[in-house]
Amino acid sequence: MANGKYVAYYRVSTRKQGASGLGLEAQQESVRSYLSGEGKAYSKQVGEYLEVESGKNRNRAKLVEALGLCRAYNATLIIAKLDRLARNLNFVTNLMESGVEFVAVDMPNASKFTVHIMAAVAEQEADMIADRTKKAMATARMRGTLLGRRDGAIAAFSSLGTTASAEARRSKAAEKAKHLLPVIRTIQKDAQSLRQIAAVLNERGIETPRVNGKKGIGQWSAVQVKRILDYQSTA
């Protein structure tokens, strides 16, 4: 909040709603109203994202992009509606683990503690569903129903474990820089060299990446920019 930068995040359930503006316009209006009143401290919008997905779909690709941009600019995430989104465990997890500050227009007093409670409730509901599933499977076994696969497919998938683990480690390293790529790609349209890109990043006050778990400090250099761009092939 100190730098006044923010990223707006909206969500609608269907592509039809996204195309027609149904639901979206109301969310945008609520954000505009907040920014002109209680949220006047947020005056620099650095991004706006619209998530189009159903309540059953846990994918939050646009949220991941929005959180990445917030980290790049040290901006605050402004959410039009938290009430429905917070019921999705994946959304809550992404939001809490990101470390990004947020403001929910429909629940302006919501804090990280509030979201923790919502996450706990969502997790409890998930556990209850899992428990019911286990009991149903146990009942099916008692009736003589064969569950699961009995062919070589299990062994085949198991053999992929080592390869998948190594790939996960490589992906984790790339993830550290991935959220900076969209910003740098945009700067590339006008900058002619890595040194010029670094100068723009420094001018915008974007923090350098974390090193050994410590928050990025200091000035961007051409070498640092190249290192981020090298992640394009793995991001």
MILOVO-12508 format. One record per residue: residue number from 1; residue in three letters; x, y, z of N, C-alpha, C in turn. Coordinates in steps of 0.2 Angstrom, whole numbers. Atoms other than C-alpha are relative to their C-alpha. Layout:
// MILOVO-12508
   torba   torpa      nX      nY      nZ     caX     caY     caZ      cX      cY      cZ
     NUM     ALA       X       Y       Z       X       Y       Z       X       Y       Z
...
//
This chain:
// MILOVO-12508
   torba   torpa      nX      nY      nZ     caX     caY     caZ      cX      cY      cZ
       1     MET       4      -6       0       0       0       0       4       6       0
       2     ALA      -5      -6       0      15      12       3       1       3      -7
       3     ASN      -1      -3       6      18      14     -15      -6       1      -5
       4     GLY       6      -1       3       0      15     -20      -2      -4      -6
       5     LYS       1       4       6       1       2     -34      -4      -6       2
       6     TYR       4       5      -1     -12     -11     -36      -2      -4      -7
       7     VAL       2       4       5     -18     -25     -47      -7      -2       1
       8     ALA       7       2      -1     -37     -28     -50      -1      -7      -2
       9     TYR       2       7       2     -44     -46     -51      -7      -1       1
      10     TYR       7       1       0     -61     -50     -56      -1      -8      -2
      11     ARG       2       7       2     -70     -67     -59      -7      -1      -2
      12     VAL       6       2       3     -85     -73     -69      -1      -7      -1
      13     SER       0       7       0     -92     -90     -70       0      -3      -7
      14     THR       1       3       7     -95     -92     -89       3       5      -5
      15     ARG      -3      -4       5     -87     -86    -105      -6       5      -3
      16     LYS       6      -5       2    -105     -78    -109       0       6       4
      17     GLN       0      -5      -4    -104     -68     -94       6       5      -1
      18     GLY      -6      -4       1     -86     -62     -98      -1       4      -6
      19     ALA       1      -4       6     -91     -57    -116      -6       5       1
      20     SER       6      -5      -1    -108     -48    -111       2       5       5
      21     GLY      -1      -5      -5    -101     -40     -96      -4      -1       6
      22     LEU       4       2      -5    -114     -48     -85       4      -2       6
      23     GLY      -3       1      -6    -108     -48     -67       7       4       0
      24     LEU      -7      -3       1     -91     -41     -73      -1       8       1
      25     GLU       0      -7      -1     -97     -23     -74      -2       2       7
      26     ALA       1      -2      -7    -104     -23     -57       6      -1       5
      27     GLN      -6       0      -4     -88     -29     -50       5       6      -1
      28     GLN      -4      -6       1     -78     -16     -59      -3       7       3
      29     GLU       3      -6      -3     -90      -3     -53       1       1       7
      30     SER      -1       0      -7     -88      -8     -35       7       1       1
      31     VAL      -7      -2      -1     -69      -7     -37       1       7      -1
      32     ARG      -1      -7       2     -70      10     -45      -3       4       6
      33     SER       3      -4      -5     -81      16     -31       4      -1       7
      34     TYR      -5       1      -5     -69       9     -18       6       4      -1
      35     LEU      -6      -4       1     -54      17     -26      -1       8       1
      36     SER       1      -7      -1     -63      34     -26      -2       2       7
      37     GLY       2      -2      -7     -68      33      -8       5      -3       5
      38     GLU      -4       3      -5     -60      22       5       7      -2      -2
      39     GLY      -7       2       2     -46      16      -6       4       5      -4
      40     LYS      -3      -6       3     -40      33     -12       8      -1       0
      41     ALA      -7       0       0     -22      28      -7       3      -4      -6
      42     TYR      -2       4       6     -22      15     -22      -1       4      -6
      43     SER       1      -5       6     -19      27     -37       4      -3      -6
      44     LYS      -4       2       6      -7      17     -48      -2      -7      -2
      45     GLN       2       7       2     -15       2     -57       5      -3      -5
      46     VAL      -6       3       4      -1      -9     -64      -3      -6      -4
      47     GLY       3       6       4     -13     -23     -71      -7      -1       2
      48     GLU       7       2      -1     -31     -30     -72      -1      -7      -3
      49     TYR       1       7       3     -36     -48     -74      -7      -2       1
      50     LEU       7       3       0     -52     -57     -78       1      -7       0
      51     GLU       0       7       0     -54     -75     -73      -7      -2      -2
      52     VAL       6       2       3     -67     -84     -83       0      -8       2
      53     GLU       0       7      -2     -71    -101     -74      -6      -2       4
      54     SER       6       2      -4     -85    -111     -66       3      -1       7
      55     GLY      -1       1      -7     -86    -114     -48       3      -7       2
      56     LYS      -3       6      -1     -81    -132     -50       7      -1      -3
      57     ASN      -7       0       2     -65    -128     -59       5       3       5
      58     ARG      -5      -2      -5     -50    -126     -47       6       4      -3
      59     ASN      -5      -4       3     -39    -118     -60       0       7       1
      60     ARG       0      -8      -2     -34    -100     -56       6       3      -4
      61     ALA      -6      -2       4     -22     -96     -71       1       7       1
      62     LYS       0      -7       0     -26     -78     -71       2       3       7
      63     LEU      -1      -2      -7     -25     -77     -52       8       0       1
      64     VAL      -7       1       0      -7     -84     -53       4       6      -3
      65     GLU      -3      -5       4      -3     -71     -66       0       7       4
      66     ALA       1      -6      -4     -10     -57     -55       4       0       6
      67     LEU      -4       0      -6      -1     -62     -40       8       1      -2
      68     GLY      -6      -1       2      15     -63     -50       2       7      -1
      69     LEU      -1      -7       2      13     -45     -56       0       4       7
      70     CYS       0      -3      -6       9     -40     -38       7       0       3
      71     ARG      -7       1      -3      26     -47     -32       5       4      -4
      72     ALA      -5      -4       4      35     -39     -47       0       7       2
      73     TYR       0      -7      -1      29     -22     -43      -1       2       8
      74     ASN       2       0      -7      26     -25     -24      -6       4       1
      75     ALA       7      -3       0       8     -20     -27      -5      -4       4
      76     THR       5       3      -4      -8     -24     -18      -5      -3      -5
      77     LEU       5       3       4     -21     -36     -25      -7       2       2
      78     ILE       6      -3      -1     -38     -28     -26      -5      -5      -3
      79     ILE       5       5       2     -52     -41     -27      -7       2       1
      80     ALA       7      -2       0     -70     -37     -31      -4      -4       4
      81     LYS       4       5      -4     -78     -52     -23       4      -5       3
      82     LEU      -3       5      -3     -70     -62     -10      -4      -6       3
      83     ASP       4       5      -3     -85     -71      -3      -1      -7      -4
      84     ARG       1       6       4     -87     -84     -17       7      -3      -1
      85     LEU      -6       3       1     -69     -86     -21       4      -3       6
      86     ALA      -4       3      -6     -63     -89      -3      -3      -7       1
      87     ARG       3       7      -2     -74    -105      -3       4      -5      -4
      88     ASN      -4       4       4     -62    -112     -16       7      -1       3
      89     LEU      -6       1      -3     -47    -120      -7       6       2      -4
      90     ASN      -6      -2       4     -35    -118     -21       1       7      -1
      91     PHE      -1      -7       0     -39    -100     -22       3       3       6
      92     VAL      -3      -2      -7     -36     -97      -3       7      -2       0
      93     THR      -7       2      -1     -20    -107      -4       5       4      -4
      94     ASN      -4      -5       5     -13     -97     -19       1       7       3
      95     LEU       0      -7      -3     -18     -81     -10       5       0       6
      96     MET      -4      -1      -6     -10     -85       7       7      -2      -1
      97     GLU      -7       2       1       6     -93       0       4       5      -4
      98     SER      -3      -5       5       9     -79     -12       4       6       5
      99     GLY      -3      -5      -4      13     -67       3      -2       7      -3
     100     VAL       2      -6       3       4     -53      -7      -5       3       4
     101     GLU       5      -3      -4      -6     -40       2      -6       1      -4
     102     PHE       6      -1       4     -24     -39      -3      -6       4       3
     103     VAL       6      -4      -3     -40     -29      -1      -6      -3      -4
     104     ALA       7       3       3     -58     -37      -4      -5       6       0
     105     VAL       5      -5       0     -70     -24      -9      -7      -1       3
     106     ASP       6       2      -3     -85     -34      -4       1      -2       8
     107     MET      -1       1      -7     -77     -38      13       7       4       2
     108     PRO      -6      -4      -1     -65     -23      16       3      -1       7
     109     ASN      -3       2      -6     -62     -29      34       3      -7       0
     110     ALA      -3       7       0     -56     -46      29       7       1       1
     111     SER      -7       1      -1     -39     -50      35       3      -7      -2
     112     LYS      -3       7       1     -26     -64      33      -3      -5       5
     113     PHE       3       4      -4     -34     -71      48      -7      -3      -2
     114     THR       7       2       2     -51     -71      41       1      -5      -6
     115     VAL      -1       5       6     -44     -80      25       2      -6       3
     116     HIS      -2       7      -3     -36     -93      36      -6      -4       3
     117     ILE       6       4      -2     -53     -97      44      -4      -3      -6
     118     MET       4       2       6     -61     -98      27       4      -6      -3
     119     ALA      -3       6       2     -47    -110      22      -1      -6       4
     120     ALA       1       5      -4     -49    -120      37      -7      -4      -1
     121     VAL       7       3       1     -68    -122      34       0      -4      -7
     122     ALA       0       4       7     -64    -127      15       4      -6       1
     123     GLU      -4       6      -1     -51    -139      21      -4      -6       4
     124     GLN       4       5      -3     -63    -147      33      -5      -3      -4
     125     GLU       5       3       4     -76    -149      20       3      -5      -5
     126     ALA      -4       4       5     -63    -157       8       1      -7       4
     127     ASP      -1       6      -3     -59    -169      22      -6      -4       1
     128     MET       6       4      -1     -77    -174      25      -2      -3      -6
     129     ILE       1       4       6     -79    -178       7       4      -6      -1
     130     ALA      -5       5       1     -63    -188       7      -2      -6       5
     131     ASP       2       6      -5     -70    -198      23      -6      -3      -3
     132     ARG       5       3       3     -86    -201      14       1      -5      -5
     133     THR      -3       4       6     -77    -208      -1       3      -6       2
     134     LYS      -3       5      -2     -67    -219       9      -5      -5       3
     135     LYS       5       4      -2     -82    -226      18      -4      -4      -5
     136     ALA       4       3       6     -91    -229       2       4      -6      -3
     137     MET      -4       5       3     -76    -238      -5       1      -7       4
     138     ALA      -1       6      -5     -74    -249      11      -7      -4      -1
     139     THR       7       4       1     -93    -254       9       0      -4      -6
     140     ALA       0       3       6     -90    -258      -9       4      -6       0
     141     ARG      -5       6       0     -75    -270      -5      -4      -5       4
     142     MET       3       6      -4     -86    -279       8      -5      -3      -4
     143     ARG       5       3       4     -99    -282      -5       4      -4      -6
     144     GLY      -3       4       5     -85    -290     -16       2       4      -6
     145     THR      -1      -4       6     -83    -276     -28       8       1      -1
     146     LEU      -7      -1       1     -65    -275     -36       1       8      -1
     147     LEU      -1      -7       1     -58    -257     -35       7       1      -2
     148     GLY      -7      -1       2     -43    -250     -43       2      -4      -6
     149     ARG      -3       4       6     -32    -257     -58       4      -6       3
     150     ARG      -4       6      -2     -25    -274     -58       5      -2      -6
     151     ASP      -4       1       5     -14    -272     -73       7       3       1
     152     GLY      -7      -3      -1       4    -266     -77       0       7       0
     153     ALA       0      -8       1      -2    -248     -79       3       3       7
     154     ILE      -3      -3      -6       2    -245     -60       7       0       0
     155     ALA      -8       0       0      20    -251     -62       3       5      -5
     156     ALA      -3      -4       6      22    -241     -78       0       8       3
     157     PHE       0      -6      -3      16    -225     -69       5       1       6
     158     SER      -5      -1      -5      27    -228     -54       7       1      -2
     159     SER      -7      -1       2      42    -229     -64       2       7      -3
     160     LEU      -1      -7       2      40    -211     -69       1       4       5
     161     GLY      -1      -4      -6      42    -205     -51       6       3       0
     162     THR      -7      -3      -1      61    -202     -52       0       6      -5
     163     THR       0      -5       6      59    -192     -69      -4       6       2
     164     ALA       5      -5      -2      44    -182     -62       3       4       6
     165     SER      -2      -3      -6      53    -178     -46       6       5      -2
     166     ALA      -5      -4       3      68    -171     -56      -3       6      -3
     167     GLU       3      -5       4      57    -161     -67      -3       5       5
     168     ALA       3      -4      -5      48    -154     -52       5       5       3
     169     ARG      -6      -5      -2      65    -147     -45       2       5      -5
     170     ARG      -2      -5       5      69    -139     -61      -6       6      -1
     171     SER       6      -5       1      51    -131     -62       0       5       6
     172     LYS       0      -5      -6      53    -124     -44       5       5      -1
     173     ALA      -5      -5       1      69    -115     -49      -3       5      -5
     174     ALA       3      -5       5      60    -107     -64      -5       4       3
     175     GLU       6      -4      -3      45    -102     -54       2       6       4
     176     LYS      -3      -6      -4      56     -90     -44       0       6      -5
     177     ALA      -1      -6       4      58     -79     -59      -6       1      -5
     178     LYS       5       0       5      43     -83     -70      -5       6       1
     179     HIS       4      -6       0      32     -69     -63       3       6      -2
     180     LEU      -3      -6       3      44     -56     -69       0       0      -8
     181     LEU       0       0       7      44     -62     -87      -5       4      -4
     182     PRO       5      -5       3      28     -53     -92       2       7       0
     183     VAL      -2      -7       0      35     -37     -86       6       2      -4
     184     ILE      -6      -1       4      51     -39     -94      -1       0      -8
     185     ARG       2       0       7      43     -44    -111      -3       6      -2
     186     THR       3      -7       2      33     -28    -111       5       5      -1
     187     ILE      -5      -5       1      48     -18    -108       4      -1      -6
     188     GLN      -4       2       6      57     -27    -122      -2       3      -7
     189     LYS       3      -3       6      45     -19    -135       3       7      -1
     190     ASP      -3      -7       1      54      -2    -132       7       0       1
     191     ALA      -7       0      -2      71      -7    -125       4      -3      -5
     192     GLN      -4       3       5      85     -11    -137       5      -5       3
     193     SER      -5       4      -3      97     -20    -125      -2      -2       7
     194     LEU       1       2      -6      98     -29    -109       1       5       6
     195     ARG      -2      -6      -5     106     -14    -100      -6       5       0
     196     GLN       6      -5       0      91      -3    -106      -6      -3       4
     197     ILE       5       3      -3      79     -16     -99       1       1       8
     198     ALA      -2       0      -7      88     -16     -82      -1       7       2
     199     ALA       1      -7      -2      87       3     -82      -7       2       1
     200     VAL       8      -1      -1      68       3     -84      -2      -3       6
     201     LEU       2       4      -6      66     -10     -70       2       4       6
     202     ASN      -3      -4      -5      77       1     -59      -5       6       1
     203     GLU       4      -6       0      67      16     -64      -7      -1       3
     204     ARG       7       2      -2      50       7     -60       0      -2       7
     205     GLY      -1       2      -7      57       2     -43      -2      -8       1
     206     ILE       2       7      -1      54     -17     -46       6      -3       3
     207     GLU      -5       3      -4      64     -27     -34       3      -6      -4
     208     THR      -3       5       3      77     -39     -40      -2      -7       3
     209     PRO       2       7      -3      74     -58     -37       3      -2       6
     210     ARG      -2       2      -6      76     -66     -21       7      -5      -1
     211     VAL      -7       4       1      94     -74     -18       1      -4       7
     212     ASN      -1       4      -6      96     -89      -6      -5       2       6
     213     GLY       5      -1      -5      79     -85       2      -1       7       2
     214     LYS       0      -6      -2      83     -67       5      -3       5      -5
     215     LYS       3      -5       4      73     -52      -2       5       3      -5
     216     GLY      -4      -3       5      80     -45     -18       2       7       2
     217     ILE      -2      -7      -2      90     -29     -15       5       2      -6
     218     GLY      -5      -2       5     101     -18     -26      -3       2      -6
     219     GLN       2      -2       7     100     -13     -44       0      -6      -5
     220     TRP       0       5       5      96     -23     -59       6       1      -5
     221     SER      -6       0       5     110     -27     -71      -2      -4      -6
     222     ALA       1       4       6     111     -34     -89       0      -7       1
     223     VAL      -1       7      -1     117     -50     -82      -7      -3       3
     224     GLN       6       3      -4     102     -52     -70      -6       0      -5
     225     VAL       5       1       5      90     -48     -84       0      -6      -5
     226     LYS      -1       6       4      97     -61     -95      -1      -6       3
     227     ARG       1       6      -4      96     -74     -81      -8      -1       0
     228     ILE       7       0       0      77     -70     -80      -2      -3      -7
     229     LEU       2       1       7      75     -71     -99       2      -7      -2
     230     ASP      -2       7       1      84     -88     -99      -5      -5       2
     231     TYR       6       4      -3      69     -95     -89      -5      -1      -5
     232     GLN       5       1       4      58     -93    -104      -1      -7      -3
     233     SER       0       6       3      62    -110    -111      -3      -5       5
     234     THR       2       4      -5      57    -118     -94      -6       2       3
     235     ALA       6      -3      -3      43    -107     -88      -6      -2      -3
//
